Amino acid sequence: MTALRTNLFLVALALSLLGLAMIYSATYREFGAHYLMMRTGHVVAGVLAFLVVSRIRYTAWRRLSLVLYLGVLLGLVLVLVPGIGTQIGGARRWFDLGVISLQPAEFAKVAAVIVLSCAVARYRPGASLPAGPMLGVGLLFVLVVLEPDFGTSVVLLAGVAGVLWASELRTRDLLLASGAVATGLAGIMWLEPYRRERFMTFLDPWAASDGAGYQIVQSLIAIESGDVFGTGAGAGGQSTAIPEVQTDMIFALIGEELGLLGMVLVIAAFGFVALAGFRIALLAPSVMARCMAAGFTTMLAVQAIFNIGAAMNVLPLAGMTLPFVSYGGSSLIVCFVAVGILYRISEDSERAREAKPRRRNPARTAGPDRRRRYRGTRHSRALRI
């Protein structure tokens, strides 16, 4: 388990350093070293967040969950207020703090997983869905959608789904809730014209290559031009034509500059993150720990799948960043927080197994009087542990 959690952190760190190189490659022609310096600060902040969170016992989140939830809820409300939240591209998602900006929707994902994990762990096996905690998480979801930030809202629900399916609640309720959420997401996507247009573009991006399908088409061209080994770091030219290449479409840049080999390695890295996270969940020492581990792992895995799938036109474009790799300070910090909590759950799980007392044969530790009862000899099974 020590090697597993250490490798999990090292893979996350390697992905963030890859993102550092890719973001610089995507932005140095126009912005010089500005994005490189900003991203370096993000990586340092993410690692510090990991070091802090990995020192917090997972059981301590029971006491911290309410404060975390209320803080995130306040942030989601304030960011929607004109003059407080910063509006970019029609979305009001950020607090502009001068040197840095914060996106409270990213931290809502952490709050949803932790709060719901603490709540469902109190219910007996086979119980119904807890109405109060579900309404609390639903409020976070609604506020994120109002920004609007459909991609982050989907990732938030993915984390919630991971928590619920790792819990011991009634399976029928989980299935009904899953169907209701899927129907609701489909309705939200279809009722908003630009989201509906994205879905239709996904079906045939070449039919709208000069409009809504431009980003997808340019992404596919960049990936194709990378061939097997890529054009080399910093040598990509096609990717500069992709809008938001340093965020939503950074996987296309990886495909062009690092080729098929680089894409396979990145996908394998996320596969390891998912397998390690679910392994930690299976070995977790309690229901709460299992739910938290499953929730954070599902959150990271779904976000990576949707980002990579959108870049290759396998899934509709949902505006999700690639965890650890895409530009975004809040997103990177949240990803390292998730890994830090997984790390600590693994550590606490290992300590719990080591602290479990071993069964001993009475004859093995017997005194002289007890040995006489066995006629001076030790029982044959006393040699076994």
C-alpha positions as CSV (number, residue, x, y, z in Angstrom):
1,M,0.0,0.0,0.0
2,T,2.9,2.4,0.7
3,A,4.2,1.9,-2.9
4,L,0.7,2.3,-4.3
5,R,-0.1,5.7,-2.6
6,T,3.5,7.0,-3.3
7,N,3.2,6.1,-7.0
8,L,-0.3,7.7,-7.0
9,F,1.3,11.0,-5.9
10,L,4.2,10.7,-8.3
11,V,1.9,10.0,-11.3
12,A,-0.2,13.1,-10.3
13,L,3.0,15.2,-10.0
14,A,4.3,13.9,-13.4
15,L,1.0,14.8,-15.1
16,S,1.2,18.3,-13.6
17,L,4.8,18.8,-14.8
18,L,3.7,17.6,-18.3
19,G,0.9,20.2,-18.1
20,L,3.6,22.8,-17.2
21,A,5.5,22.0,-20.4
22,M,2.4,21.8,-22.6
23,I,0.9,25.0,-21.4
24,Y,4.2,26.8,-22.0
25,S,4.3,25.3,-25.5
26,A,0.8,26.5,-26.2
27,T,1.3,30.1,-24.9
28,Y,5.0,31.2,-25.3
29,R,4.6,32.5,-28.8
30,E,2.0,35.1,-27.7
31,F,2.5,35.5,-24.0
32,G,6.2,34.6,-23.4
33,A,6.9,33.2,-20.0
34,H,3.8,34.6,-18.3
35,Y,1.7,31.4,-18.3
36,L,4.8,29.4,-17.4
37,M,5.3,31.4,-14.2
38,M,1.7,31.3,-13.3
39,R,1.5,27.6,-13.8
40,T,4.6,27.0,-11.8
41,G,2.9,28.8,-8.9
42,H,-0.2,26.6,-9.4
43,V,1.9,23.5,-9.2
44,V,3.7,24.7,-6.0
45,A,0.3,25.5,-4.5
46,G,-1.1,22.1,-5.5
47,V,1.8,20.2,-3.9
48,L,1.5,22.3,-0.7
49,A,-2.2,21.5,-0.6
50,F,-1.4,17.8,-1.0
51,L,1.1,18.0,1.9
52,V,-1.4,19.7,4.2
53,V,-4.4,17.5,3.4
54,S,-2.4,14.2,3.5
55,R,-1.6,15.0,7.2
56,I,-5.3,15.3,8.1
57,R,-6.8,12.0,9.3
58,Y,-9.9,11.2,7.2
59,T,-12.0,11.0,10.3
60,A,-11.3,14.7,11.0
61,W,-13.4,15.6,7.9
62,R,-16.5,14.8,10.0
63,R,-15.8,18.0,12.0
64,L,-14.6,20.0,9.1
65,S,-17.4,19.1,6.6
66,L,-20.0,21.6,7.7
67,V,-17.5,24.5,7.7
68,L,-16.3,23.5,4.3
69,Y,-19.8,23.2,2.9
70,L,-20.9,26.6,4.3
71,G,-17.7,28.3,3.0
72,V,-18.2,26.8,-0.5
73,L,-21.9,27.7,-0.5
74,L,-21.1,31.3,0.4
75,G,-18.6,31.4,-2.4
76,L,-21.0,30.1,-4.9
77,V,-23.6,32.7,-3.9
78,L,-21.2,35.6,-3.9
79,V,-19.6,34.8,-7.3
80,L,-23.0,35.3,-8.9
81,V,-23.3,38.8,-7.5
82,P,-22.3,41.5,-10.1
83,G,-19.3,43.5,-8.9
84,I,-18.0,40.6,-6.8
85,G,-17.8,37.7,-9.2
86,T,-15.8,38.2,-12.5
87,Q,-17.7,37.6,-15.7
88,I,-15.7,36.1,-18.6
89,G,-17.4,34.9,-21.8
90,G,-20.9,35.2,-20.4
91,A,-20.1,33.1,-17.3
92,R,-19.6,34.4,-13.8
93,R,-17.4,31.8,-12.2
94,W,-14.3,33.5,-10.7
95,F,-13.2,35.8,-7.9
96,D,-10.5,38.1,-9.2
97,L,-8.0,38.5,-6.3
98,G,-5.4,40.4,-8.3
99,V,-2.4,38.1,-8.6
100,I,-4.7,35.0,-8.5
101,S,-8.3,34.1,-9.2
102,L,-10.4,31.5,-7.5
103,Q,-13.2,29.4,-8.9
104,P,-15.5,28.2,-6.1
105,A,-17.2,25.7,-8.3
106,E,-14.1,23.6,-8.3
107,F,-14.1,23.4,-4.5
108,A,-17.8,22.6,-4.6
109,K,-16.8,19.2,-6.0
110,V,-14.7,18.5,-2.9
111,A,-17.4,19.7,-0.5
112,A,-20.0,17.5,-2.2
113,V,-18.0,14.4,-1.9
114,I,-16.9,15.0,1.7
115,V,-20.3,16.1,3.0
116,L,-22.2,13.2,1.4
117,S,-19.6,10.6,2.5
118,C,-19.9,11.8,6.1
119,A,-23.7,11.7,5.9
120,V,-24.2,8.3,4.3
121,A,-21.8,6.6,6.7
122,R,-24.2,7.2,9.5
123,Y,-27.1,5.3,7.9
124,R,-27.6,1.5,8.3
125,P,-27.2,-0.8,5.3
126,G,-30.2,-0.9,3.1
127,A,-31.5,2.6,4.2
128,S,-33.1,5.0,1.8
129,L,-31.3,8.0,0.3
130,P,-30.8,10.7,3.0
131,A,-33.0,13.6,2.0
132,G,-31.2,16.4,3.9
133,P,-27.7,15.7,2.6
134,M,-29.0,15.1,-1.0
135,L,-30.8,18.5,-0.9
136,G,-27.6,20.1,0.3
137,V,-25.5,18.7,-2.5
138,G,-28.3,19.5,-4.9
139,L,-28.1,23.2,-3.9
140,L,-24.4,23.2,-4.8
141,F,-25.2,21.7,-8.2
142,V,-27.9,24.3,-8.9
143,L,-25.6,27.2,-8.1
144,V,-22.8,25.8,-10.3
145,V,-25.3,25.4,-13.2
146,L,-26.4,29.0,-12.7
147,E,-22.9,30.4,-13.3
148,P,-23.2,28.6,-15.9
149,D,-20.7,25.8,-15.7
150,F,-22.2,22.6,-17.0
151,G,-18.9,20.7,-17.2
152,T,-18.1,21.2,-13.5
153,S,-21.7,20.4,-12.6
154,V,-21.4,17.0,-14.4
155,V,-18.1,16.3,-12.6
156,L,-19.7,17.2,-9.3
157,L,-22.5,14.7,-9.9
158,A,-19.9,12.1,-10.9
159,G,-18.3,12.4,-7.5
160,V,-21.7,12.1,-5.8
161,A,-22.4,9.0,-7.9
162,G,-19.1,7.4,-6.8
163,V,-20.0,8.1,-3.1
164,L,-23.5,6.7,-3.4
165,W,-22.5,3.5,-5.2
166,A,-19.8,2.8,-2.7
167,S,-22.3,3.3,0.2
168,E,-24.6,0.6,1.7
169,L,-27.8,2.4,0.8
170,R,-30.8,0.7,-1.0
171,T,-29.9,-0.2,-4.5
172,R,-33.4,0.5,-5.9
173,D,-33.1,4.1,-4.6
174,L,-29.7,4.5,-6.2
175,L,-31.0,3.3,-9.6
176,L,-34.0,5.7,-9.4
177,A,-31.8,8.6,-8.5
178,S,-29.4,7.8,-11.3
179,G,-32.2,7.8,-13.8
180,A,-33.6,11.0,-12.5
181,V,-30.2,12.7,-12.6
182,A,-29.5,11.5,-16.1
183,T,-32.9,12.8,-17.3
184,G,-32.3,16.1,-15.6
185,L,-28.8,16.5,-17.2
186,A,-30.2,15.7,-20.6
187,G,-32.9,18.3,-20.1
188,I,-30.4,21.0,-19.0
189,M,-28.3,20.3,-22.0
190,W,-31.1,20.3,-24.5
191,L,-32.9,23.4,-23.2
192,E,-29.8,25.6,-23.6
193,P,-29.2,26.4,-27.3
194,Y,-25.4,26.5,-27.2
195,R,-25.3,23.1,-25.3
196,R,-27.7,21.6,-27.8
197,E,-25.6,23.0,-30.6
198,R,-22.5,21.3,-29.1
199,F,-24.2,18.0,-29.0
200,M,-25.3,18.3,-32.6
201,T,-21.8,19.3,-33.6
202,F,-20.4,16.2,-31.9
203,L,-22.5,14.1,-34.3
204,D,-20.9,15.7,-37.4
205,P,-18.3,18.4,-36.6
206,W,-17.2,18.7,-40.3
207,A,-20.6,20.0,-41.3
208,A,-20.0,23.1,-39.1
209,S,-16.2,23.3,-39.5
210,D,-16.3,27.1,-39.8
211,G,-18.6,27.6,-36.8
212,A,-19.6,25.4,-33.9
213,G,-17.4,22.5,-35.1
214,Y,-14.3,24.6,-35.6
215,Q,-12.7,23.6,-32.3
216,I,-13.3,19.9,-32.7
217,V,-12.1,19.9,-36.3
218,Q,-8.9,21.7,-35.5
219,S,-8.3,19.3,-32.6
220,L,-8.7,16.2,-34.8
221,I,-6.3,17.7,-37.4
222,A,-3.7,18.4,-34.7
223,I,-3.9,14.9,-33.3
224,E,-3.6,13.4,-36.8
225,S,-0.6,15.6,-37.6
226,G,1.2,14.2,-34.6
227,D,1.4,10.7,-36.0
228,V,3.1,8.2,-33.7
229,F,6.0,10.1,-32.2
230,G,4.7,13.7,-32.5
231,T,6.3,16.9,-33.9
232,G,8.3,17.5,-30.7
233,A,7.7,19.7,-27.7
234,G,7.2,23.3,-28.8
235,A,7.2,22.4,-32.5
236,G,3.4,22.1,-32.9
237,G,1.9,24.5,-35.3
238,Q,-1.6,23.3,-35.9
239,S,-2.6,23.4,-32.2
240,T,-2.2,27.2,-32.2
241,A,-5.4,27.4,-34.2
242,I,-7.4,25.6,-31.5
243,P,-9.4,27.9,-29.2
244,E,-8.7,27.3,-25.5
245,V,-5.9,24.9,-26.3
246,Q,-4.3,25.3,-22.9
247,T,-7.5,24.3,-21.1
248,D,-10.2,22.3,-22.7
249,M,-8.2,21.1,-25.7
250,I,-4.8,20.4,-24.2
251,F,-5.0,16.8,-25.1
252,A,-5.0,17.8,-28.8
253,L,-1.7,19.6,-28.2
254,I,-0.3,16.4,-26.5
255,G,-1.4,14.4,-29.5
256,E,0.3,16.8,-32.0
257,E,3.6,17.3,-30.1
258,L,4.0,13.9,-28.4
259,G,2.1,11.8,-30.9
260,L,0.3,8.6,-30.3
261,L,2.9,7.4,-27.9
262,G,2.4,10.5,-25.6
263,M,-1.4,10.1,-25.8
264,V,-1.2,6.4,-24.8
265,L,1.1,7.3,-21.8
266,V,-1.2,10.0,-20.6
267,I,-4.2,7.7,-20.9
268,A,-2.2,5.0,-19.0
269,A,-1.4,7.5,-16.3
270,F,-5.0,8.3,-15.7
271,G,-5.8,4.6,-15.8
272,F,-3.3,4.0,-13.0
273,V,-4.9,6.9,-11.0
274,A,-8.3,5.3,-11.4
275,L,-7.1,1.8,-10.5
276,A,-5.1,3.0,-7.5
277,G,-8.0,5.1,-6.2
278,F,-10.5,2.3,-6.5
279,R,-8.0,-0.1,-4.8
280,I,-7.7,2.3,-1.9
281,A,-11.5,2.5,-1.7
282,L,-11.8,-1.3,-1.6
283,L,-9.3,-1.5,1.3
284,A,-10.7,1.5,3.2
285,P,-11.1,0.9,6.9
286,S,-14.7,2.3,7.1
287,V,-17.8,3.1,5.0
288,M,-17.0,6.8,5.2
289,A,-13.4,6.3,3.9
290,R,-14.6,4.0,1.1
291,C,-17.2,6.5,0.0
292,M,-14.7,9.4,0.0
293,A,-12.1,7.4,-1.9
294,A,-14.7,6.2,-4.5
295,G,-16.1,9.7,-4.9
296,F,-12.8,11.4,-5.5
297,T,-11.6,8.6,-7.8
298,T,-14.8,8.7,-9.9
299,M,-14.6,12.5,-10.1
300,L,-11.0,12.5,-11.5
301,A,-11.7,9.5,-13.9
302,V,-14.9,11.0,-15.4
303,Q,-13.3,14.4,-15.9
304,A,-10.3,12.9,-17.7
305,I,-12.6,10.6,-19.8
306,F,-14.8,13.5,-20.9
307,N,-11.8,15.8,-21.7
308,I,-9.9,13.2,-23.7
309,G,-13.1,12.0,-25.4
310,A,-14.0,15.5,-26.5
311,A,-10.6,16.2,-28.0
312,M,-10.9,13.0,-30.1
313,N,-14.7,13.6,-30.8
314,V,-15.6,10.4,-29.0
315,L,-17.8,12.3,-26.5
316,P,-19.6,15.7,-26.7
317,L,-17.6,18.8,-25.8
318,A,-18.6,19.6,-22.2
319,G,-16.0,22.3,-21.3
320,M,-14.0,20.1,-18.8
321,T,-10.3,20.6,-18.1
322,L,-7.9,17.6,-18.1
323,P,-7.1,16.9,-14.4
324,F,-3.5,17.9,-13.4
325,V,-2.6,18.9,-17.0
326,S,-4.9,21.8,-18.2
327,Y,-4.3,25.4,-17.1
328,G,-6.3,26.5,-14.0
329,G,-5.1,27.0,-10.5
330,S,-8.3,26.1,-8.7
331,S,-8.6,22.9,-10.7
332,L,-5.1,21.8,-10.0
333,I,-5.3,22.5,-6.3
334,V,-8.6,20.5,-6.1
335,C,-7.0,17.6,-7.9
336,F,-4.1,17.5,-5.5
337,V,-6.5,17.8,-2.6
338,A,-8.3,14.7,-3.9
339,V,-5.0,12.8,-4.2
340,G,-4.0,14.0,-0.7
341,I,-7.2,12.6,0.8
342,L,-6.8,9.3,-1.1
343,Y,-3.2,9.1,0.2
344,R,-4.3,9.6,3.8
345,I,-7.1,7.1,3.6
346,S,-4.6,4.5,2.3
347,E,-2.2,5.4,5.2
348,D,-4.9,5.2,7.8
349,S,-6.2,1.9,6.3
350,E,-2.7,0.4,6.6
351,R,-2.3,1.5,10.2
352,A,-5.7,0.1,11.0
353,R,-4.7,-3.3,9.7
354,E,-1.4,-3.3,11.5
355,A,-3.1,-2.4,14.8
356,K,-5.5,-5.3,14.6
357,P,-4.4,-7.8,17.3
358,R,-3.4,-11.2,16.1
359,R,-4.9,-14.4,17.6
360,R,-2.6,-16.3,19.7
361,N,-2.8,-19.9,20.8
362,P,-3.2,-20.2,24.6
363,A,-0.6,-22.9,24.8
364,R,2.0,-20.8,23.1
365,T,1.9,-18.1,25.9
366,A,1.1,-20.5,28.7
367,G,3.0,-20.5,31.9
368,P,4.5,-23.5,33.7
369,D,1.2,-24.5,35.3
370,R,-0.6,-24.4,31.9
371,R,2.2,-26.4,30.3
372,R,1.7,-29.2,32.9
373,R,-1.9,-29.4,31.7
374,Y,-0.5,-30.3,28.3
375,R,1.9,-32.8,30.0
376,G,4.9,-30.6,29.5
377,T,4.7,-30.3,25.8
378,R,3.5,-27.5,23.6
379,H,0.5,-28.0,21.3
380,S,1.4,-28.7,17.7
381,R,-0.6,-25.8,16.5
382,A,1.2,-23.4,18.8
383,L,4.0,-23.0,16.3
384,R,1.6,-21.5,13.7
385,I,0.8,-17.8,13.6
